[in-house]
Amino acid sequence: MILTNAKIVLEDKVINGSLEIEGNRIASVSEENRPGLDLGGAFLCPGFVDEHCHGSGEYWFFEEPKKAAEYHLKSGTTSLLCSMWRNAGKYSYEKAILNVKSAMGEGSNIRGVHMEGPYVDADLGSEGGEEHPCRREEYEHLIEISDGIIKQWTFDPLQKGAEDFARCAAENGIVLSVCYSKARPEELLPYMDLGLSVAGHMLCASGSAKPQFVGTKEPGSDVFTLVEDRMYAEVIADSMGAHVRPYYLKLIYKCKGADKIALVSDCCAGGDTHGSDINVINGELYGSRLTLSVAIKNMKKHTNAPITDLVKMASATPARAMGLYGERGSIEAGKIADLAVLNENLDVMKVFLAGKEVR
């Protein structure tokens, strides 16, 4: 199959031309318009990668992973991690992980699980919670039954047993992210050698320590992420700027750049949208109703970033952060043909998963 007459979005530029697919992979990319399926001058992008997603608005991943994943696939998200928050724990982390495991495989855009807790500060985040120390028998059990599909784990380094937990996660190739934490930069820095590389949805429930002097601000994980070049910043770009105010989005983009920003949906289920793309449950902001295709449009509105950066923040950067970049996240010969076709308004027109068009 050849896709032709397209604006092909590479990581550093946009070229006009065609892309050839052989089997499930990209065979070649050319600046020549070869005969094939005419895309009418639309943008041809790598499929989006969402590393932080709880559901689809109607379905939670811990209950109905296939249905939730299909919703995001139709919006161009060809790879995602199923995120597990406190409500998944009440349902059963074990059952949730096994549900996701059974939904993976050929034809699926699910690449694994993201554990968002339970080892986080009980005072931070929607729904409330209780202190939950890092229990070795618990996390070792979850890692064992997951059989390698836990790819990312959000935790608070101040929780009891955090260092042993981090070492275990590192030994099992799990990327660590920090959120729901009041840790100071000097408390976070040692964990970078144990795999800490991601800031979970920055400037949203991220927390900070009590300042030493009244009237001053103590740096927390957000400032740590802005300063540390190795840290990736997850960003929820909703249309209202409810999760991250537009000026903060501009600040993050200015400090980190597209190479270190991963747009995430944090999409949940249930609740009230308040006529927007947020999600509110019992009066609390509880994730969003975003897809990454909408997050891209919002990021454009708030920062005026160019198309190459917008696509990179939704594809190559999260793919790198999650260790998927070798096969996915950019348009290159030899990579799996996960693709999204966008019009000038950045609406999704077509989606290809492993070389097959999604109907």
N, C-alpha and C positions, 0 to 999 in steps of 0.2 A: 504494500500500500504506500502511496505517495500523497502527502499533504502539501498542496502548493498554493501559491499566491498568498503567502502569510508573512506577517511581521513576526519574525522568530526572536523571542526574548532570551538572549544569552545573559550570562552574569554581568558582563561589562558593556554590552551594546545590544542594539536591535538591528537585525539584518532582514532584508526582503528576500524571500526565496522559498525553498521547499525542503521537506524532511521526508526521508524514506524509512518505513518500518518493515523489518523482516522478522516474522514470528512475534515475539514479545519485546523485541529490542529496537532501539534506534540504529538503523544501518548507516545513515549518512545525513549530513546537513549541508545544504548548498545554497549559494546566492543566485542560483539559476532557477527559474520557474519551470520545472519539469511538468509534463502532463500528469494529472492526478486529480484528487479531490480538491476542488477549488474552495479555499476558505475566504475568498472575497476581500482580502486585505486585512483580515482580523489578526489579533495578537495570538501567537502560538506560544504557550508557556509550559514550563514543567508543571506537573501536578503538584498541588499544595500538600504540605506536611504539617499536621496539627498535633503537637506534642502534649496538649493539655485540653481535653475534651471529655465532658461527663455524660453527654446525651445529645438528643436531637430536638429538644423542645417538647416532644411527645413521649419519647422513650429514654430511660436511663440505660447506660451501657452495662451496668451490673446486672440488669434484668433481661434486656432485649438487645444484645450487642449487634446482631445482624441488622435489625431494623434501624437502629440508630446510625450504624455505619453507612447504610445505603443512602440515608438522607444527606449525609455530608459528601458522599461520593458524587452525587448528582450535582453538587455545587463546586466540584473541582478538587475536593480533598481526596487524593489517591493514596495517602498514607496517614495513619493517625494512631495515637496511643489512647487507650480507654482509661480515663482517670477515675480513681476511686477515692471519694471523700468520706466524711463521717457517716453519711447515710448508707453508703455501701457497707461500712462496718456493721451497722445495725442489721442490715440484710444478711451479712456474712461475707467477709473477705474471701474465704475459701471458695464458697459457691460462686461468687462473682468472678474470681480468677478462672475457675473451671468453665464458667459460661463463656467468657471471652476466648479461652483456649479452644473451645469447641467451634467457635465462629470463625476462627482463622483458617487460612489455607488458600488454595487457588481460587481466584475470583473475589477475594476479600481485600479491602483496603486497610484492615486492622493489622498493625505491625507489633502490637504488644500492649502492655499495661503500664500505666503511670500511677504509682501509689502516692496519693496526696495525704500523707499522715499514715497512721494516727499519732506519730511522734512529733506533735507540734504543740505550741503554746495554747492552752485551753481557753485563754482570754481572747484570742484573736480568731476571726473568721465567722462566717454565718453559722447558725444553728447551735452555737455554743458547744461545750464539751467538758470533759473531765481530764484531769492530769493522766497522761498515758506514757509512762516510762518505756524506754526501748527494751523490751523483753526478748532475750535471746531465743528462747524456745518458740516464741511467736514468729519473729521475723525469719528465723531459719526454716520454720515449717512452711511459711508462705513462699519463700524462695524455692524450697524443694518442690512443692506441688505445682509451682508455676512452670517448672521445666524450662527456664530461660526466657520466658516472655515478659518478665518485669524488666523494663528498660530504664525507667526513671523512678526516683523515690524522693519526695519532698519531705524534709524533716527540719527540726529545730535543734541546732547543736547544743543548746542549753538543757535539753532533756536528759534525765538520768540514763546512763548507758549509751549515750550518743556516739562516743568514740568507738566502742566495740562494734556498734551497729554499722558505722561508716566503714570500718575495716572489712566487715563481712560483705557489705554491698560492693566495695571495691574488688574484693576477691571474686565476686560473681558478675563483674562487668556491668554493674548498675550505675548509671549516671545519677549523681546526687544534686538536688536542688534545694535551696533554702527559701522558706517563707514562713509566715506565722511564727516569727521569732523576734525576740528583743535582744538578740546577740549584737555585740559591738564588733567592729571590723577586726580588732586584734583577737577576738574569739572565733571569728570565721576563717581567718587566714590559714591556720594549720590544717583545716579540712580540705583545702585545695589540693594538697598532696594525697588526699584520700578519695578524690573524685568529685569534689564539689566544683561545679562549673556553670550552674544555671541559677538564675534568680527567678523563682516562681512568681508569676504575674506581678511585676514591679509596681510599687506605689499603690498596692491594693492588698490590705490585710498583712502587709509585710512587717510592720512593727518596728520599734526602736527602744533603746534603753531609756530609763529615767535620766534626765540630764543632771550633771553634777552640780550645776548652779542654776537657780531660778532665772528664767528668761533666756536661757540658751537652748540650743538644739543638739542632741546627741546623734552622731552618725550611726546608722544601722545598716541592714543588708542592702538597702537601695543605694546609699552613698558608696558602700563597699563595691557594688557592682559597677557603678559609674566610673570608679577609679581603677579597678582591676581589669586590665585588658583581656585577661583570659576568661572572664565571666560573660556568659550569654544572658541577655535580658528578655524574659518573656513579657509581652505587652498585650493587653486586651484593649483593642481600639474600637470601642462602641461609638455609635453616632452622637450620643449625648455627651461624651467625655465623662461618663459617670464613674467608670473604673479608674481611668487615668485622665486627668484634666488636659485639655489641648496644649496648654503651655508646658506641662510635664512631658507630653509626647514629643514636643519640639526639643525639649532639653535632652531627653533620652536619645533621640535621633541625632542631635548635634554631638553628644558625648560618645555614643557607642557606634553609630553608623550602621548601615544595613548588614554588614558582615557579622554583627554581634546582637542583632535584634531578631527575635523569633515572634512573629505574630501568632497569637493563640486565640481560640474561640472561647474557651471556658464555658462552652455551651452546656446548659443544664436542661431539666425538664420540669413541667408544671409551673406554677407561679403566674405572675402578671407581668406583661411586657411594658405596661404604661404607654402603649402606642409607639414603642421604640424597639430596639434590639437588645434591651437588657432583660433580666429576669429577677423578679421580686417575689419572695415568699415570706409571709408573716411580717411584712413591712421592712424586711432586710434585703439588701442587694445580694442576690444568690446566683452569681455567674451571669450568663447572657443567653441570648437566642441567636448569637452570631454563627455564621459560617466564615471560613477564611476569605471567601470571595467578597463578602460584605465588609470584613475587616480591612481588606485592601482598599476598598473604596473610601472607608472612613479615614484610614491613614493618609490617603491622598488628600482628603478634605482638610484634615488637621495640620498636615506638615508640608503638603505640596511636593512630596518626594517623587522623583521620576519613576517611570514604569519599571526600569531595571531594578531599582532599589525596592519598590513595592513587591515585585515578584520574588526577589531574593529573600526578603523578610518572611515570605510565606512558603518558601521552598528550600533553597540551598542552605540558608542559615539553620533552620530547625533540623534539616537532614544531617548537617554536620554535628549539631549539638547532640543528636540522638544516635550518631554512628551509622546513619543510613546513606551517607553521601556517596559511598562507593558504587551504589546501584541506582540511587534516586536523587531527586532534588535539583537537577539541572539538565539542560538539553545538550547531550554529548553522544557521539557515536559509541555504541557498546552498552549504554545504559538502558535500563528497562523503560519502555515507551509508555510512561505515565504522563499524560499531557492534558492541558486545559486550553480551550479556545475562548478568547474574550473579545467582545466588540469594543468600540471606542469608548463606551461608557463603563467598561470593565465588567459588563454582565457576562456570565458564563453561557456560551452557545453550544459547545460540545465538550465531552470528556472522554478520554481514552485511558483505559486501565490495562496495562501490560499489552498494549497494541490493539486492544479491542474497544470499539466505541461503546460507551455506556448508554443504553437506551432508556 
